[in-house]
Amino acid sequence: MSVLVFIGIVLLILSVPFLFVARANAKLLHRLNTVETYDAATLDEIHRRITTSLGASYFIRPCEVTGIIECDTPLIGPVSGRAFVAYKYNVYEEGGSHNER
């Protein structure tokens, strides 16, 4: 078997996992592009209306929030040297079950 054929087969085998990763990333990008974009004030108003009328467990809505983040001590990017803010937000619901309709 030729060395070039062997290298081609190895590269083909190695490309299969990358195909699955690329497809998963494409699906994620599509989901991100289809969510609505709100500023923080609008999202707060929607949240207040839904939780007042239906309860907190009914406010389940993927969305993108835009606006300006203000903080006292921003992080400094190691490469750019510019200020930035990073955060992680997790929401957990405790208690009984919720059936979606």
C-alpha positions in Angstrom: 0.0 0.0 0.0 1.3 3.4 -0.9 2.3 5.8 1.8 0.0 8.5 0.3 -3.0 6.1 0.3 -2.3 5.3 4.0 -2.0 9.0 4.9 -5.3 9.7 3.0 -7.1 7.0 4.9 -5.8 8.2 8.3 -6.8 11.8 7.5 -10.3 10.6 6.4 -10.7 8.7 9.7 -9.5 11.7 11.7 -12.0 14.0 9.9 -15.1 12.2 11.1 -15.0 13.6 14.7 -14.5 17.1 13.3 -17.6 16.7 11.1 -19.7 15.9 14.2 -18.2 18.9 16.1 -18.8 21.2 13.2 -22.5 20.1 12.9 -23.1 20.6 16.7 -21.5 24.1 16.5 -23.7 24.9 13.5 -26.8 23.9 15.4 -25.8 26.0 18.4 -25.1 29.0 16.2 -28.5 28.6 14.5 -30.2 28.5 18.0 -28.3 31.6 19.0 -29.3 33.5 15.9 -33.0 32.7 16.3 -33.4 34.0 19.9 -34.9 37.4 20.5 -32.6 40.3 21.6 -33.6 42.5 24.6 -32.1 45.2 26.6 -32.0 44.6 30.4 -35.0 46.9 31.1 -37.3 45.2 28.6 -36.3 41.8 29.8 -37.0 42.9 33.4 -40.4 44.2 32.4 -41.3 40.9 30.6 -40.1 38.9 33.6 -42.2 41.0 36.0 -45.4 40.6 33.9 -45.0 36.9 33.5 -44.1 36.1 37.1 -46.9 38.4 38.4 -49.6 36.7 36.4 -48.3 33.1 36.1 -45.6 32.5 38.7 -41.8 32.4 38.5 -41.6 28.9 37.1 -43.3 30.0 33.9 -40.5 32.4 32.8 -38.5 30.1 30.7 -37.3 32.0 27.6 -33.9 31.8 25.8 -32.8 35.3 24.8 -29.8 37.5 24.2 -29.4 40.5 26.4 -27.6 43.6 25.0 -26.5 46.8 26.7 -23.6 48.3 28.6 -22.1 46.4 31.6 -20.8 48.7 34.3 -18.5 47.5 37.0 -16.1 49.0 39.5 -13.1 46.9 38.7 -13.0 45.4 35.1 -10.7 42.7 34.0 -7.8 43.6 31.7 -7.4 41.5 28.6 -3.9 39.9 28.5 -3.5 40.3 24.8 -5.5 43.4 24.0 -4.8 45.3 27.2 -8.4 46.5 27.1 -10.9 46.4 29.9 -13.6 43.7 29.7 -16.2 42.0 32.0 -16.8 38.3 32.2 -19.6 36.5 34.1 -21.4 33.2 34.4 -25.0 33.0 35.4 -26.8 29.9 36.5 -30.5 29.6 37.6 -31.7 26.7 39.6 -35.3 26.0 40.5 -36.0 24.2 43.8 -39.2 22.4 44.7 -41.9 20.6 42.8 -42.2 19.6 39.2 -43.4 21.7 36.3 -45.2 20.3 33.3 -44.8 22.2 30.0 -47.7 22.3 27.7 
